[in-house]
Amino acid sequence: QVQLVESGGGLVQPGGSLRLSCVASGFTFSSYAMSWYRQAPGKERELVASITQTGGRIHYTDAVKGRFTISRDNAKNTVYLQMSSLKPEDTAVYYCKRAGPGDFWGQGTQVTVSS
């Protein structure tokens, strides 16, 4: 079955960096676009970044452009989110998601940006 397992979250000070990883299994990873979403307390889940199967097309939400970088390693079945210049408003649970068909999400990893 499809599994997505995120890791790399934690507590970081404003201006700091974190790298999130999402390891996929149960499907042919290189055949699917992948995305990172986040959900802050009391807010709706929002798309942060997405990447096509070979990484040829990448999209970022305006709030993270220039600070976050999405990438993937198809040999390792892993998608990454490098986050730099973190702000308190980046605090959220971050989820990876496989493109359809189907609705497949990881369990999420908490990112807290606070001094």
MIDOSE-1310 file (N, C-alpha, C; in nm, 2 decimals, decimal comma, always signed):
residues 115
qvql	+0,08/-0,12/+0,00/+0,00/+0,00/+0,00/+0,09/+0,12/+0,00; +0,03/+0,23/-0,04/+0,10/+0,36/-0,05/+0,13/+0,41/+0,09; +0,26/+0,44/+0,11/+0,30/+0,50/+0,24/+0,39/+0,62/+0,21; +0,37/+0,73/+0,29/+0,45/+0,85/+0,28/+0,49/+0,88/+0,43
vesg	+0,61/+0,89/+0,45/+0,66/+0,91/+0,59/+0,75/+1,04/+0,59; +0,70/+1,14/+0,66/+0,78/+1,27/+0,67/+0,87/+1,26/+0,79; +0,98/+1,34/+0,78/+1,07/+1,36/+0,90/+1,14/+1,49/+0,88; +1,21/+1,53/+0,98/+1,29/+1,65/+0,97/+1,24/+1,78/+1,04
gglv	+1,11/+1,77/+1,09/+1,06/+1,88/+1,16/+1,12/+1,91/+1,29; +1,09/+2,02/+1,36/+1,14/+2,05/+1,49/+1,12/+2,19/+1,52; +1,19/+2,23/+1,63/+1,18/+2,37/+1,68/+1,31/+2,44/+1,63; +1,29/+2,56/+1,57/+1,40/+2,64/+1,51/+1,37/+2,79/+1,54
qpgg	+1,48/+2,86/+1,55/+1,46/+3,00/+1,58/+1,43/+3,08/+1,45; +1,37/+3,19/+1,45/+1,35/+3,27/+1,33/+1,48/+3,30/+1,26; +1,48/+3,28/+1,13/+1,60/+3,29/+1,05/+1,67/+3,16/+1,02; +1,63/+3,06/+1,09/+1,70/+2,93/+1,08/+1,65/+2,85/+0,96
slrl	+1,70/+2,73/+0,96/+1,68/+2,64/+0,85/+1,64/+2,50/+0,89; +1,56/+2,43/+0,81/+1,53/+2,29/+0,83/+1,52/+2,23/+0,70; +1,54/+2,10/+0,69/+1,52/+2,02/+0,57/+1,42/+1,91/+0,61; +1,31/+1,91/+0,54/+1,21/+1,80/+0,56/+1,23/+1,69/+0,45
scva	+1,21/+1,57/+0,49/+1,21/+1,46/+0,39/+1,08/+1,38/+0,40; +1,05/+1,32/+0,28/+0,93/+1,24/+0,27/+0,97/+1,12/+0,19; +0,97/+1,00/+0,26/+1,01/+0,88/+0,19/+0,88/+0,80/+0,15; +0,88/+0,77/+0,03/+0,76/+0,70/-0,03/+0,78/+0,56/-0,05
sgft	+0,67/+0,48/-0,05/+0,68/+0,34/-0,08/+0,54/+0,29/-0,12; +0,54/+0,18/-0,19/+0,41/+0,12/-0,23/+0,36/+0,16/-0,37; +0,44/+0,24/-0,44/+0,41/+0,28/-0,57/+0,54/+0,32/-0,64; +0,53/+0,34/-0,78/+0,64/+0,38/-0,86/+0,66/+0,53/-0,84
fssy	+0,75/+0,57/-0,75/+0,77/+0,71/-0,71/+0,79/+0,80/-0,83; +0,88/+0,76/-0,92/+0,92/+0,84/-1,03/+0,81/+0,87/-1,13; +0,69/+0,81/-1,11/+0,58/+0,83/-1,20/+0,48/+0,93/-1,15; +0,50/+0,99/-1,04/+0,41/+1,08/-0,98/+0,47/+1,22/-0,94
amsw	+0,40/+1,32/-0,97/+0,43/+1,45/-0,91/+0,41/+1,44/-0,76; +0,48/+1,52/-0,68/+0,47/+1,53/-0,54/+0,46/+1,67/-0,49; +0,40/+1,69/-0,37/+0,37/+1,82/-0,32/+0,40/+1,82/-0,17; +0,43/+1,94/-0,12/+0,43/+1,97/+0,03/+0,32/+2,06/+0,06
yrqa	+0,24/+2,03/+0,16/+0,14/+2,12/+0,21/+0,17/+2,15/+0,36; +0,10/+2,25/+0,41/+0,11/+2,28/+0,56/-0,02/+2,32/+0,61; -0,04/+2,30/+0,74/-0,16/+2,34/+0,81/-0,12/+2,40/+0,94; -0,15/+2,53/+0,96/-0,12/+2,60/+1,08/-0,24/+2,59/+1,17
pgke	-0,23/+2,61/+1,30/-0,34/+2,60/+1,39/-0,45/+2,69/+1,35; -0,58/+2,64/+1,34/-0,69/+2,72/+1,31/-0,70/+2,77/+1,16; -0,61/+2,72/+1,08/-0,61/+2,75/+0,94/-0,63/+2,63/+0,85; -0,67/+2,66/+0,73/-0,69/+2,55/+0,63/-0,55/+2,50/+0,58
relv	-0,55/+2,38/+0,54/-0,43/+2,32/+0,48/-0,40/+2,39/+0,35; -0,27/+2,43/+0,32/-0,24/+2,50/+0,20/-0,12/+2,44/+0,13; -0,12/+2,45/+0,00/-0,01/+2,40/-0,08/+0,11/+2,49/-0,06; +0,22/+2,43/-0,04/+0,35/+2,50/-0,02/+0,43/+2,50/-0,15
asit	+0,45/+2,38/-0,20/+0,54/+2,36/-0,32/+0,50/+2,23/-0,38; +0,52/+2,22/-0,51/+0,50/+2,09/-0,59/+0,61/+2,08/-0,69; +0,63/+1,95/-0,73/+0,74/+1,92/-0,82/+0,69/+1,80/-0,91; +0,72/+1,82/-1,04/+0,68/+1,71/-1,13/+0,77/+1,59/-1,13
qtgg	+0,74/+1,49/-1,20/+0,80/+1,36/-1,19/+0,95/+1,36/-1,20; +1,00/+1,44/-1,29/+1,15/+1,45/-1,31/+1,21/+1,58/-1,26; +1,12/+1,66/-1,19/+1,17/+1,79/-1,14/+1,18/+1,90/-1,24; +1,12/+1,88/-1,36/+1,13/+1,98/-1,46/+1,04/+2,10/-1,44
rihy	+0,94/+2,08/-1,36/+0,85/+2,20/-1,33/+0,83/+2,20/-1,18; +0,84/+2,32/-1,12/+0,83/+2,34/-0,98/+0,74/+2,46/-0,95; +0,66/+2,45/-0,85/+0,57/+2,56/-0,81/+0,59/+2,59/-0,67; +0,59/+2,72/-0,63/+0,59/+2,76/-0,49/+0,47/+2,85/-0,46
tdav	+0,42/+2,85/-0,35/+0,32/+2,95/-0,31/+0,41/+3,08/-0,28; +0,34/+3,19/-0,30/+0,42/+3,32/-0,29/+0,49/+3,34/-0,16; +0,42/+3,29/-0,05/+0,48/+3,31/+0,08/+0,61/+3,25/+0,11; +0,65/+3,15/+0,02/+0,78/+3,08/+0,05/+0,88/+3,10/-0,06
kgrf	+0,84/+3,17/-0,17/+0,93/+3,18/-0,28/+1,06/+3,25/-0,24; +1,17/+3,20/-0,28/+1,30/+3,25/-0,24/+1,35/+3,20/-0,11; +1,27/+3,13/-0,04/+1,32/+3,08/+0,10/+1,31/+2,93/+0,10; +1,22/+2,87/+0,03/+1,20/+2,72/+0,03/+1,25/+2,66/-0,10
tisr	+1,30/+2,54/-0,10/+1,33/+2,47/-0,22/+1,28/+2,33/-0,21; +1,20/+2,29/-0,31/+1,16/+2,15/-0,32/+1,25/+2,07/-0,41; +1,28/+1,95/-0,38/+1,36/+1,87/-0,47/+1,32/+1,72/-0,45; +1,37/+1,64/-0,54/+1,34/+1,49/-0,52/+1,45/+1,41/-0,57
dnak	+1,46/+1,29/-0,51/+1,56/+1,19/-0,55/+1,49/+1,07/-0,59; +1,46/+1,04/-0,71/+1,38/+0,93/-0,75/+1,45/+0,79/-0,72; +1,58/+0,79/-0,71/+1,65/+0,67/-0,68/+1,63/+0,63/-0,53; +1,60/+0,73/-0,45/+1,58/+0,71/-0,31/+1,43/+0,72/-0,27
ntvy	+1,34/+0,74/-0,37/+1,20/+0,75/-0,34/+1,17/+0,86/-0,24; +1,24/+0,97/-0,25/+1,23/+1,07/-0,15/+1,21/+1,21/-0,21; +1,12/+1,29/-0,15/+1,10/+1,43/-0,18/+1,14/+1,51/-0,06; +1,21/+1,62/-0,09/+1,26/+1,71/+0,02/+1,20/+1,85/+0,01
lqms	+1,20/+1,91/+0,13/+1,17/+2,06/+0,13/+1,28/+2,12/+0,22; +1,37/+2,20/+0,15/+1,47/+2,28/+0,22/+1,41/+2,41/+0,26; +1,40/+2,44/+0,38/+1,34/+2,57/+0,43/+1,45/+2,65/+0,50; +1,46/+2,78/+0,45/+1,56/+2,87/+0,50/+1,49/+3,00/+0,54
slkp	+1,56/+3,08/+0,61/+1,50/+3,21/+0,65/+1,36/+3,19/+0,71; +1,35/+3,10/+0,80/+1,22/+3,06/+0,85/+1,16/+3,18/+0,94; +1,03/+3,19/+0,93/+0,96/+3,29/+1,00/+0,86/+3,23/+1,10; +0,82/+3,30/+1,20/+0,71/+3,24/+1,29/+0,59/+3,20/+1,22
edta	+0,55/+3,27/+1,11/+0,43/+3,23/+1,04/+0,45/+3,10/+0,95; +0,57/+3,05/+0,95/+0,59/+2,92/+0,89/+0,56/+2,80/+0,98; +0,53/+2,83/+1,10/+0,49/+2,73/+1,20/+0,37/+2,66/+1,15; +0,37/+2,53/+1,14/+0,26/+2,44/+1,09/+0,30/+2,30/+1,10
vyyc	+0,21/+2,21/+1,07/+0,24/+2,07/+1,04/+0,25/+2,06/+0,89; +0,36/+2,00/+0,85/+0,39/+1,99/+0,71/+0,37/+1,85/+0,66; +0,30/+1,84/+0,55/+0,26/+1,71/+0,49/+0,31/+1,69/+0,35; +0,35/+1,57/+0,32/+0,38/+1,55/+0,17/+0,25/+1,47/+0,12
krag	+0,23/+1,49/-0,01/+0,12/+1,44/-0,08/+0,16/+1,39/-0,22; +0,11/+1,27/-0,25/+0,13/+1,22/-0,39/+0,02/+1,27/-0,48; +0,05/+1,30/-0,60/-0,05/+1,34/-0,70/-0,14/+1,23/-0,73; -0,26/+1,26/-0,77/-0,36/+1,16/-0,80/-0,33/+1,07/-0,92
pgdf	-0,41/+0,97/-0,95/-0,54/+0,94/-0,88/-0,52/+0,89/-0,74; -0,62/+0,91/-0,66/-0,61/+0,87/-0,52/-0,57/+0,99/-0,44; -0,59/+0,98/-0,31/-0,56/+1,09/-0,21/-0,47/+1,04/-0,10; -0,34/+1,05/-0,12/-0,25/+0,99/-0,03/-0,16/+1,10/+0,03
wgqg	-0,16/+1,10/+0,17/-0,09/+1,19/+0,25/+0,00/+1,12/+0,35; +0,10/+1,19/+0,39/+0,18/+1,14/+0,50/+0,12/+1,18/+0,63; +0,18/+1,14/+0,75/+0,12/+1,17/+0,88/+0,16/+1,31/+0,93; +0,25/+1,38/+0,86/+0,29/+1,51/+0,89/+0,40/+1,52/+0,99
tqvt	+0,47/+1,63/+0,98/+0,58/+1,66/+1,07/+0,57/+1,81/+1,12; +0,58/+1,83/+1,25/+0,56/+1,96/+1,31/+0,69/+2,05/+1,29; +0,66/+2,17/+1,24/+0,77/+2,27/+1,23/+0,72/+2,39/+1,32; +0,81/+2,42/+1,41/+0,78/+2,54/+1,50/+0,89/+2,64/+1,49
vss	+0,86/+2,76/+1,45/+0,96/+2,87/+1,44/+0,93/+2,97/+1,55; +1,02/+2,97/+1,65/+1,00/+3,05/+1,77/+1,13/+3,08/+1,83; +1,14/+3,20/+1,89/+1,26/+3,23/+1,97/+1,24/+3,20/+2,12
